[in-house]
């Protein structure tokens, strides 16, 4: 006996549900970089702390923490970014994808890490 003809449709629907769809996208200016994976973005005069989705860099006091902060700063500080919201974390921060033009900073950070062999 074969599978039901609808098994592939059900599998497709299930797999689509697992993709993290952004809830909203907005732009703002980066006014502060707390560390390599957390920035502050202003939009319409309101400040939002934003955690970079899928990124975990060392804290400022850990080895390479300052390097991570400096690199993220060089990519986003003072620039207009697009924030694609994925979630809100337990600390109330927006968790999202950060883009500067065509560059998705989250992906860029992962690429740098792989190139350095970290």
N, CA, C and O of each residue as an XYZ file, in Angstrom:
472
protein
N       0.830     -1.184      0.000
C       0.000      0.000      0.000
C       0.875      1.249      0.000
O       1.884      1.305      0.704
N       0.496      2.233     -0.776
C       1.240      3.489     -0.863
C       0.734      4.494      0.148
O      -0.241      4.255      0.861
N       1.404      5.601      0.193
C       0.995      6.689      1.083
C      -0.203      7.409      0.501
O      -0.476      7.347     -0.697
N      -0.902      8.086      1.379
C      -2.025      8.909      0.956
C      -1.510      9.969     -0.007
O      -0.400     10.467      0.179
N      -2.288     10.334     -1.040
C      -1.815     11.332     -1.993
C      -1.613     12.712     -1.363
O      -0.994     13.585     -1.971
N      -2.117     12.905     -0.183
C      -1.993     14.214      0.466
C      -0.813     14.305      1.426
O      -0.642     15.332      2.082
N       0.009     13.252      1.528
C       1.123     13.273      2.477
C       2.122     14.368      2.146
O       2.658     15.015      3.046
N       2.377     14.583      0.851
C       3.362     15.613      0.494
C       2.810     17.010      0.766
O       3.571     17.909      1.124
N       1.520     17.208      0.606
C       0.922     18.506      0.909
C       0.997     18.775      2.409
O       1.325     19.883      2.832
N       0.694     17.764      3.201
C       0.779     17.915      4.660
C       2.210     18.192      5.095
O       2.442     19.035      5.961
N       3.177     17.486      4.498
C       4.583     17.708      4.836
C       5.014     19.123      4.460
O       5.738     19.772      5.214
N       4.576     19.599      3.310
C       4.922     20.945      2.872
C       4.339     21.991      3.821
O       5.037     22.926      4.213
N       3.094     21.844      4.185
C       2.459     22.785      5.110
C       3.177     22.775      6.446
O       3.423     23.834      7.024
N       3.518     21.595      6.944
C       4.216     21.487      8.227
C       5.580     22.155      8.156
O       5.962     22.871      9.082
N       6.327     21.933      7.070
C       7.659     22.529      6.964
C       7.586     24.041      6.844
O       8.467     24.733      7.355
N       6.575     24.570      6.191
C       6.409     26.021      6.079
C       6.131     26.623      7.450
O       6.575     27.735      7.736
N       5.411     25.912      8.292
C       5.115     26.423      9.630
C       6.368     26.535     10.488
O       6.385     27.314     11.442
N       7.416     25.779     10.174
C       8.645     25.819     10.953
C       9.561     26.977     10.569
O      10.514     27.268     11.292
N       9.296     27.638      9.454
C      10.122     28.755      9.021
C       9.771     29.976      9.863
O       8.597     30.334      9.959
N      10.773     30.632     10.481
C      10.461     31.811     11.287
C      10.158     33.019     10.398
O      11.072     33.634      9.848
N       8.899     33.347     10.263
C       8.506     34.497      9.466
C       8.618     35.764     10.295
O       8.168     35.794     11.440
N       9.207     36.803      9.741
C       9.265     38.065     10.484
C       7.865     38.606     10.751
O       6.989     38.525      9.890
N       7.654     39.164     11.955
C       6.340     39.728     12.259
C       6.195     41.109     11.660
O       5.100     41.506     11.260
N       7.277     41.831     11.598
C       7.210     43.198     11.089
C       8.604     43.633     10.660
O       9.608     43.120     11.154
N       8.651     44.577      9.743
C       9.932     45.154      9.331
C       9.830     46.664      9.443
O       8.825     47.260      9.054
N      10.869     47.275      9.973
C      10.891     48.720     10.128
C      12.338     49.203     10.046
O      13.276     48.412     10.150
N      12.502     50.505      9.861
C      13.849     51.066      9.773
C      14.082     52.046     10.913
O      13.148     52.634     11.459
N      15.343     52.203     11.251
C      15.732     53.145     12.290
C      17.236     53.333     12.260
O      17.941     52.687     11.485
N      17.716     54.223     13.111
C      19.148     54.509     13.174
C      19.761     53.852     14.410
O      19.200     53.915     15.504
N      20.912     53.225     14.219
C      21.618     52.592     15.337
C      22.338     53.675     16.128
O      23.165     54.410     15.589
N      22.007     53.763     17.421
C      22.593     54.798     18.274
C      23.521     54.226     19.341
O      24.242     54.972     20.004
N      23.505     52.907     19.507
C      24.365     52.306     20.528
C      24.578     50.834     20.186
O      23.678     50.158     19.690
N      25.792     50.354     20.463
C      26.103     48.932     20.334
C      26.541     48.467     21.718
O      27.600     48.864     22.205
N      25.727     47.629     22.348
C      26.022     47.154     23.702
C      27.130     46.111     23.674
O      28.053     46.150     24.487
N      27.032     45.187     22.740
C      28.057     44.180     22.524
C      27.882     43.644     21.107
O      27.159     44.243     20.310
N      28.519     42.549     20.785
C      28.498     42.066     19.417
C      27.152     41.603     18.905
O      26.959     41.480     17.695
N      26.211     41.342     19.811
C      24.910     40.832     19.363
C      23.712     41.638     19.844
O      22.574     41.202     19.672
N      23.940     42.799     20.439
C      22.838     43.632     20.918
C      23.103     45.094     20.573
O      24.157     45.645     20.888
N      22.119     45.707     19.917
C      22.240     47.110     19.508
C      21.001     47.876     19.961
O      19.991     47.282     20.338
N      21.097     49.198     19.918
C      19.938     50.048     20.192
C      19.627     50.833     18.928
O      20.501     51.473     18.344
N      18.369     50.771     18.520
C      17.914     51.423     17.299
C      16.804     52.402     17.665
O      15.887     52.055     18.408
N      16.888     53.634     17.139
C      15.809     54.595     17.365
C      14.896     54.622     16.141
O      15.336     54.556     14.994
N      13.613     54.723     16.443
C      12.583     54.856     15.405
C      11.542     55.822     15.934
O      10.940     55.597     16.984
N      11.341     56.892     15.199
C      10.363     57.913     15.600
C      10.593     58.394     17.030
O       9.643     58.600     17.785
N      11.865     58.572     17.393
C      12.198     59.077     18.715
C      12.169     58.053     19.828
O      12.509     58.378     20.966
N      11.776     56.834     19.537
C      11.711     55.782     20.549
C      12.878     54.827     20.364
O      13.209     54.455     19.238
N      13.509     54.424     21.478
C      14.659     53.520     21.423
C      14.209     52.077     21.628
O      13.380     51.776     22.486
N      14.787     51.192     20.810
C      14.504     49.759     20.894
C      15.820     49.004     21.022
O      16.731     49.184     20.213
N      15.913     48.161     22.041
C      17.076     47.270     22.136
C      16.785     46.078     21.235
O      15.715     45.474     21.308
N      17.744     45.753     20.392
C      17.551     44.700     19.401
C      18.659     43.668     19.541
O      19.843     44.003     19.504
N      18.271     42.434     19.700
C      19.204     41.299     19.745
C      19.245     40.695     18.352
O      18.198     40.435     17.759
N      20.439     40.470     17.822
C      20.581     39.907     16.484
C      20.181     38.438     16.502
O      20.756     37.631     17.233
N      19.194     38.110     15.690
C      18.651     36.759     15.613
C      19.731     35.771     15.164
O      20.427     36.005     14.176
N      19.861     34.659     15.905
C      20.787     33.599     15.519
C      22.244     33.881     15.829
O      23.118     33.124     15.409
N      22.524     34.956     16.555
C      23.901     35.351     16.836
C      24.140     35.340     18.343
O      23.318     35.832     19.116
N      25.268     34.777     18.748
C      25.681     34.819     20.152
C      27.177     35.105     20.175
O      27.989     34.221     19.903
N      27.535     36.331     20.498
C      28.945     36.708     20.558
C      29.387     36.730     22.018
O      28.551     36.739     22.922
N      30.699     36.738     22.249
C      31.183     36.830     23.633
C      30.732     38.147     24.275
O      30.586     39.166     23.600
N      30.518     38.103     25.577
C      30.190     39.321     26.312
C      31.431     40.226     26.329
O      32.548     39.774     26.077
N      31.210     41.508     26.630
C      32.307     42.483     26.592
C      33.479     42.078     27.479
O      34.628     42.364     27.143
N      33.211     41.420     28.601
C      34.270     41.059     29.542
C      34.938     39.729     29.207
O      35.919     39.362     29.854
N      34.432     38.998     28.215
C      35.018     37.718     27.822
C      36.050     37.929     26.712
O      36.083     38.974     26.062
N      36.893     36.908     26.512
C      37.857     36.973     25.421
C      37.153     37.258     24.107
O      36.123     36.654     23.807
N      37.695     38.162     23.332
C      37.196     38.589     22.035
C      35.875     39.350     22.107
O      35.295     39.682     21.073
N      35.395     39.629     23.322
C      34.157     40.392     23.472
C      34.265     41.798     22.902
O      33.348     42.272     22.232
N      35.382     42.465     23.167
C      35.585     43.813     22.632
C      35.720     43.778     21.113
O      35.253     44.682     20.420
N      36.366     42.723     20.597
C      36.496     42.578     19.148
C      35.122     42.427     18.506
O      34.843     43.026     17.468
N      34.269     41.625     19.128
C      32.922     41.419     18.594
C      32.142     42.725     18.592
O      31.456     43.047     17.621
N      32.251     43.479     19.694
C      31.552     44.760     19.778
C      32.074     45.737     18.725
O      31.291     46.430     18.075
N      33.388     45.792     18.558
C      33.973     46.703     17.574
C      33.548     46.335     16.153
O      33.261     47.210     15.337
N      33.511     45.037     15.867
C      33.118     44.627     14.519
C      31.665     44.998     14.237
O      31.355     45.553     13.183
N      30.774     44.689     15.181
C      29.369     45.033     14.987
C      29.211     46.540     14.862
O      28.441     47.017     14.029
N      29.937     47.297     15.688
C      29.888     48.764     15.595
C      30.301     49.243     14.215
O      29.676     50.143     13.653
N      31.352     48.645     13.665
C      31.832     49.076     12.346
C      30.800     48.807     11.247
O      30.806     49.468     10.208
N      29.930     47.849     11.478
C      28.931     47.503     10.483
C      27.656     48.339     10.578
O      27.011     48.603      9.563
N      27.286     48.764     11.809
C      25.960     49.376     11.973
C      25.917     50.729     12.666
O      24.948     51.466     12.481
N      26.920     51.087     13.451
C      26.831     52.307     14.270
C      26.587     53.557     13.422
O      27.321     53.839     12.475
N      25.543     54.293     13.784
C      25.193     55.535     13.105
C      24.511     55.343     11.763
O      24.212     56.317     11.072
N      24.265     54.110     11.392
C      23.664     53.834     10.083
C      22.168     53.553     10.219
O      21.678     53.164     11.279
N      21.469     53.761      9.119
C      20.062     53.392      9.061
C      19.996     51.912      8.725
O      20.584     51.454      7.746
N      19.268     51.172      9.556
C      19.154     49.725      9.373
C      17.688     49.338      9.221
O      16.787     50.050      9.665
N      17.479     48.212      8.594
C      16.147     47.620      8.562
C      16.140     46.495      9.582
O      17.055     45.672      9.616
N      15.115     46.463     10.404
C      14.955     45.436     11.423
C      13.756     44.584     11.035
O      12.633     45.081     10.950
N      13.997     43.302     10.801
C      12.908     42.353     10.561
C      12.691     41.596     11.866
O      13.479     40.726     12.234
N      11.619     41.940     12.550
C      11.344     41.332     13.854
C      10.991     39.861     13.702
O      10.153     39.483     12.883
N      11.654     39.037     14.515
C      11.370     37.605     14.563
C      10.620     37.276     15.845
O       9.697     36.461     15.845
N      11.030     37.927     16.956
C      10.484     37.575     18.264
C      10.776     38.710     19.246
O      11.456     39.681     18.913
N      10.254     38.568     20.447
C      10.602     39.409     21.586
C      11.149     38.449     22.637
O      10.486     37.470     22.981
N      12.360     38.719     23.157
C      12.932     37.781     24.124
C      12.417     38.050     25.535
O      11.623     38.964     25.756
N      12.875     37.254     26.466
C      12.372     37.360     27.846
C      12.771     38.665     28.528
O      12.211     39.015     29.567
N      13.732     39.386     27.956
C      14.148     40.677     28.498
C      13.435     41.837     27.807
O      13.734     42.998     28.087
N      12.507     41.539     26.918
C      11.747     42.573     26.228
C      12.440     43.150     25.008
O      11.966     44.125     24.424
N      13.578     42.545     24.615
C      14.292     43.027     23.438
C      13.658     42.446     22.175
O      13.166     41.317     22.164
N      13.686     43.247     21.120
C      13.302     42.753     19.808
C      14.412     41.804     19.355
O      15.593     42.119     19.502
N      14.048     40.665     18.814
C      15.013     39.746     18.222
C      14.767     39.785     16.733
O      13.653     39.520     16.281
N      15.804     40.116     15.951
C      15.537     40.260     14.531
C      16.748     40.183     13.637
O      17.891     40.109     14.089
N      16.455     40.204     12.347
C      17.472     40.280     11.309
C      17.751     41.755     11.060
O      16.822     42.551     10.927
N      19.019     42.117     10.997
C      19.427     43.503     10.816
C      20.094     43.627      9.449
O      21.042     42.905      9.140
N      19.587     44.550      8.641
C      20.160     44.762      7.305
C      20.605     46.207      7.153
O      19.934     47.142      7.592
N      21.763     46.358      6.514
C      22.258     47.672      6.098
C      22.352     47.576      4.583
O      23.269     46.955      4.045
N      21.397     48.196      3.901
C      21.330     48.026      2.452
C      21.053     46.570      2.122
O      20.093     45.989      2.628
N      21.884     45.977      1.279
C      21.718     44.574      0.898
C      22.428     43.613      1.844
O      22.275     42.399      1.710
N      23.200     44.129      2.797
C      23.971     43.295      3.711
C      23.125     42.916      4.925
O      22.673     43.787      5.668
N      22.914     41.618      5.123
C      22.248     41.133      6.333
C      23.351     40.902      7.357
O      24.139     39.965      7.228
N      23.405     41.750      8.365
C      24.497     41.747      9.328
C      24.587     40.400     10.045
O      25.689     39.907     10.284
N      23.458     39.804     10.388
C      23.462     38.509     11.068
C      24.245     37.483     10.244
O      25.110     36.786     10.775
N      23.944     37.393      8.959
C      24.634     36.436      8.092
C      26.103     36.791      7.939
O      26.956     35.906      7.873
N      26.400     38.080      7.881
C      27.773     38.538      7.741
C      28.609     38.123      8.959
O      29.751     37.687      8.811
N      28.042     38.260     10.150
C      28.749     37.860     11.365
C      29.038     36.362     11.362
O      30.125     35.943     11.761
N      28.093     35.563     10.925
C      28.308     34.116     10.858
C      29.406     33.812      9.848
O      30.263     32.966     10.103
N      29.390     34.490      8.705
C      30.410     34.271      7.684
C      31.799     34.623      8.178
O      32.754     33.896      7.906
N      31.929     35.724      8.898
C      33.218     36.125      9.456
C      33.708     35.086     10.432
O      34.887     34.734     10.422
N      32.831     34.592     11.270
C      33.205     33.576     12.265
C      33.712     32.324     11.567
O      34.708     31.741     11.996
N      33.043     31.899     10.497
C      33.470     30.702      9.784
C      34.816     30.927      9.100
O      35.657     30.028      9.077
N      35.024     32.108      8.548
C      36.297     32.419      7.872
C      37.466     32.412      8.838
O      38.572     32.006      8.480
N      37.221     32.864     10.075
C      38.284     32.918     11.062
C      38.504     31.569     11.739
O      39.482     31.387     12.464
N      37.599     30.629     11.503
C      37.736     29.307     12.109
C      37.426     29.283     13.585
O      37.970     28.465     14.326
N      36.545     30.185     14.021
C      36.178     30.233     15.458
C      35.040     29.299     15.757
O      34.602     29.207     16.904
